[in-house]
Amino acid sequence: MMTLALASLRARALPVILVIVALTASLVLLLSIDRIQKATENGFTQSISGVDLIIGPRSGGIELVLYTGFHLGRPTNNITMQTVEAVSKRPEIDWLVPIALGDSHRGHRVIATTVDYFAHVRYAGDRPLAFAEGKPFADLNEVVLGARVAEKLGYTLGTELYLTHGSGQGLGKTHDDFTFTVTGILEPTGTPNDSAVFVGLDGYELIHLGWQSGSRVFSLDNLDLNQLPPDALTPKTVTAAYVGLKSKLGIFQLMRDLAAYPEEAISAVIPGVALAELWSIVGMVDRVFQFLSGMIIVIALIGLITMTLTGLDARTREMTILRAVGATPLHLASWVMLEALAIGVLSSLAALGVLTAVTALASEPLTEALGIIPEIAFLTSSEAITLSAVIFAGLLSSLWPAIMVYRRSLQQGLLD
């Protein structure tokens, strides 16, 4: 029976192909939205681990997490190091790592921090940052590169480079009066750290000594570093600070205390909570697209019913011959349903193939734009359920034409 159904489909190749294309396209649209959203969400969630709080200037939690952890957007304000040092002495805090943002190198964000960053910041659960080559920075002119930066720019240990004042559309002049040397390259992590350039806070402060209001006032070429005051390279402000707590039980009390900090307007954000809020917003848009994709699937199934019904009259002779050679009405009705099953299975397989190619192609733009490498499975359980549901819906949509074939064949048999 299946062989007969496939032969019938080949005989009506053009309309069948059009229905398969329409159903495949709608399935690809529906599944790709869900797949890319989930893969991106997992990539974001695994990018910052081990950080209990992010402390920064008073702002929205999502905004703070995006520009500190994912290099999206630009910080609008800083917090003073005096506040950071005062917060770090609180008994609840196990460790604190300040970070300063604002510069870049050939399109890659510069993160000024301390060597504790590499010891405490985790990704993908509890995996530590590890060095593929070299070691952390230890001097003013030393720099550590993320894996993607080193690969893309072809940098190796010992490569000398300059930093650029500003980032994104706010690029300024190059800090070409002070050279940094690559001393370490991190292993790939699939997080925004792969696209970052890391320098020490003292080196970052040094290259900005000769700058004021975004313009260079004097060069460092003739500056004698030994003549600088002891605190000259201690930053006065930083962008934010990553915090690890001794116990997570006091996290909400600490957040309330920092929100009411009398010396400066600061806030503390739990990265996971902020990301959950972000995905709740994004999820609303995804649901709209999924609804539209579902409507397209319904339209494609209506096209399947239309093709079957319009073909019944043209296949009267064919069915009469089959009845003459002994086919029962039930056989003919099953034949129609098997054709719908074949179309549903072929559409699902085609959609899965196209979906794999689409998500593979989308992986690179996601990595370029967000600094994350999404993990994309070949077929998830939810996708298998969706494809099975569409195949079953195709069978149901063929039920009406099958009943018509059954009745027509039965009436014809009685007349004969």
N, C-alpha and C positions, 0 to 999 in steps of 0.2 A: 504493500500500500504506500509506503514512504517513497519507494522508487517511482511509483506512478505519480505521486504528488510532485516530486522533483522534476519529472519529465514534463508535467503540466506547467510548472513554473517556468521552465526553460522555453516552452512554446509561447509564453506570454512575457518574454524577457523584459521588454521596455517598460511596461507599467509596473512590473514587479520590482525592477531596479529603482524606479522612481520612488516607490513606497519605501524600499529598504534605505535609500539615501535620506529620505525625509525622517524616517524613524531613527536612523543612525545619528544624524545631525542633532536631533533633539536630545537623544541620550548623551551624546558627547557634551552638549551645552549643560545639561543638568548635572552630570557627574563631574565635569571639569571644575565647575564652580565650587562644588562641595570638596573635591579633592585638593585643589590649590588652597582653599581657605583652611582646611584642616592641617595640611602640611605646613603652611605658613604659621599657623597658630602654634603647632608643636615646635617649630623652629624658634619662634619668639620665646616661648615658655622655657625652652632649654638653654637659651642664650645667657641668662643671668641666674646662677645658682650660688647658694652659699651666702648671699647678701640678704640680710633680714630687713634692712631699711636703707633708703636713699634719702639723705638729708640735703636740702637745697633751699634756695630762696622761696618765699611764699608764692606759690603758683599752683596750677592744676597738676594733679598726680600723674595723669597720662603724659602731659607735656614734659614733666621732669624725667620720667622714665625713658621716653623716646629720645630726648637729646643727650641724656647721659649714657644710656645703655645701648642705643641703636643708632646713634649719630644722625637722627632725623630731626630737622629743625635746628634752631639756634637759641642758646640761652639768652635771656633778656636781662639777667641780673646775676650778681655773685653773692657769696657770703664771706664774711671776714674770717681769716685764720684764727683770730682771737676767739670767735665763737666756736670754730671747729675744735680748737684745743680745749676749750672749756667743756664742750660736749664729750670729748674723748675721755675725760677724767671721771665721768659718771660711773658709778659702780656696776650698772647693768651692762655696760659695753665691754665686749671682749676685745674687739679690734676695730679700728677706724682707718680708712684709706681715703685721703683727699684726692680729688681729680680737678684739673683745670683744662678747659676747652677754649678754642678760639682760633688756633692756627691749623694749617694743613700742609700737606706735601703732595703735589701733583694730584690733587683731588681726593686724597686720603686724609681723614681726620687725625690730628695730633692729640694724644692724651698725655698730659703732664701729670705725673703721679709719683708714688714712691715704690721701692722694690717690694713692699708688702702687697701690692696689687697682685703680683704673680703668685704669692703665697696663699692668699685668701679667696680671691675670686674664682668661682667654679663655673662649669657649664655641663649640660646634659646630666643633671642630677648632682653628682659629687665628683666629677672628673676635674682634676687640677690642670691649670695651664702648664704646659711642658715645653722645653726648648728643643727644637730640632737641631739647632746649631748654636754655639756660643753660650752666652751667659747674660744675666740682667745688667742694665746700665749701672755703673758705679762712679762715674765721673761726670763733670759738667757737659762734656762734648760727646757723650755716648748715647746711642739710640737703639731701641729694640723694634723689630718689624713684625707685623702679623704675616702669616704664611702667604696670604693672597697678595699683599704688597710686594713681598720679595719675589714671588713668581711673576707677577704682572710686569714689574719694573726691571726684573733681571738683577736685583741687588744681591750681593753676597757679603760675608763678613769682611769688614775693612772698607766697604764702600763709603765714600763721603757724600754728604748731601746737605742741602739748605732747607730750612722751613720757610713757609710763606705766611705772611701776616693775614689773618682772617681765613674764612672758609666759605664754601658755597658761592653765592653771588656777592658776598662781601670780601672777596679776595683783594688784598692790598699788595704792597711791594714785598719782595723776597728779603729774608734776613740773611743777605749774602755777606755779612761782615762776621759771621761766626759759623764754622763748619762742624757738623755732627758726623760721627763715625759709627757705622753699624757694628755692634758687638754681640747681638743675639737675634735669632729668628725663631719665632714660635712655631710649634707644630700646628697643622690645620685643626680647627675646631668646629667649623661650620657656623660660626657666630660672627657678629660684627667685629670682634677682636682680630679676625683674619685681615680686615681691611684698615687696621689702625696702625699708627706710628706712636711709639711710647718713648717719652723722654722724662728725665727727672725734673721735679719742680724747681730745683735750683738752676738747672740749665735753661728751663723755660723762662724763669724770671730774668736770667742774664740777658737773653736776646731781646727783652723788652725794656731794658734799662735806658736805652737810647731812644725810646718811642714815647710820644705823647699825643693823645687824641687821634690815634691811628696814623700818625706821621712820624718819620724818623727825625729826631732832633740832632743826634750825634752818632758817629760810627764807633763800633767796638774795636776797630782795627788797631788803634793806638792805646787801648785801655789796658792798664796794668791791673790784672786781677788781684795781685797781692796788696794793692793799695785800697781795695774796697773795704768798707766797714764790715764787721762780722755778720751783721744781720741784713746786709745789702741784698743777698740772694734768697732771703726768706720771703715767700710770697705774702702780700698783704691780704689778698682775697683769692678764693678758689671758686669753681663753678658748683661743686657739690662734694659729697663724701659718701662712700659706701660704708655701711656699718654692720658688724656681726655682734650678736648679743650672747651673753653667757646663758641665758634662758629665755625662751620665746614667750614665757608666761607673762612677762612684764612689758610686752611690746606695745600694747595699746595705751598703757599708762605713760610710757616714754613718749609716745606720739602726742598725747595730750599735753605733757609737760613741755615738749619742744614747740608745739603750736602756741603755747602761752609764754614762750621765752621772752623775758623783758628787755633784753639788750638788743635784739635784732629780730626782724620779721622772717622767720624760717619755718619750714614744714618738713615733716618726715612722711615718706610714702613706702608702703609695702609693695615691692615690684609685682608680685603675683596678683594682688588685688587690683592694681592699676591696669595690668594686662587683661584681667577678666572683664573689667569695665570697658576697655577698648574693644574686646571681642563681642561684648554684648551690643555695642553700637554697630560694629561691622556686620554682626549676625543679622540685624534687621534688613540691611541691604541684600545680604545673601538670600534671605528668605523670599524677598521680592523676586529676585532672579530665578530662584528655584520654582516659585509659583508660575512664572512666565514659561519656564522650561517645561513644567508639567502640562501647561495648556498646549504647548507645541506638540508634546507627545500625544495628547488627546486628539489633536487635529490630525496627526499622522495616523493614528488608529482609525479615525473616521475615514481617512483616505484608503486604508486597507479594506474597510467594510464596503466603501463605494466601489473599489476595484472589483471586489468579489461579486457584488450584486450586479454590476453592469456586465460582468462576464458570464453571468448565468444563462442569459438568453443566447449568447453566442456559443455556449457549450452544450446546448440542448441536444444536438446531434451526437456529440461525444458521449453524453450521459445515457442517451438512448441505446447506443451501441454497447456500453458497459452493462446496462440492464439486460440487454439481449443475451450477453455471454454469461449471465448469472450473478451479476453484482446486486446486492440487496440495497434498499434505501439507506440502511444504516451504514453500509460500506461507503456509499457516495457522500453521506453527511460527514463521516469520519475523514474522508478524502479532503473535503473542504477545510476541516479543522487542522488536518496535518499540514496543509499548505500554509495556513496562518502560523502554525507552530514553527515551520521551517523559516518563514520570513522573520519571526521574532528572534529565533536563535541566530540567524545570519546577521540580523541588525545588531544584536547584542555583541557578537564576536567582532564585527566590524567596528562598533563603538569602542570596545575595549582596546583594539589595536590603535585606533586614532587617538583615544584618550591617553594611552601610554606615550605616544609620540608628542602630543600637545603638552603634557605635563613635563616631559623631558626637556622640551624646548623652553618651557616657562621657567625651568629651574635656574637657568643662567640669568635671565633678567631679574628674577627675585634675588639672586645672590648679588648682582650688581647694585640693585636699588636699596636693598635692606641689609646686605651683609650676612645673610643667613643661607644655608644650604638645606632646603627642605628634604626630608626623607619621604620618598614617594613609593608606596607599595604597588605591586602589579595589580592586585585585586583585594580590596578590603571586604570584610563581612557585610558592611552596610551597602557596598556597591553590588555585591552578589545578591543581596535581598532586593535591591532596586531592579536589577536586570531580570531576576526571577519574576518580580511583580509585573514588569512590562510584558514578559513572555506570556504570563498567565492572562494579563489584560488582552493580549492579542488573541488568545484562545477564546476568551469570552466574547470579544468583538466578532469572532467568526461564528458564534453560536446562532445568531439570527439567520445568516445566509445558509448555515448547515441545516437548520430546521426547514427553511424554504426548499432546499434541495431534497430533503427527506420527504416532505409532503408531496412535492411535485412528482418525485419518482414513485411514491406509493400510489398516487392517483393514476399515473401512467401505467403502473403495473396492473391495477384493477381494471383499467380500460382494455388492456391487452388480454 
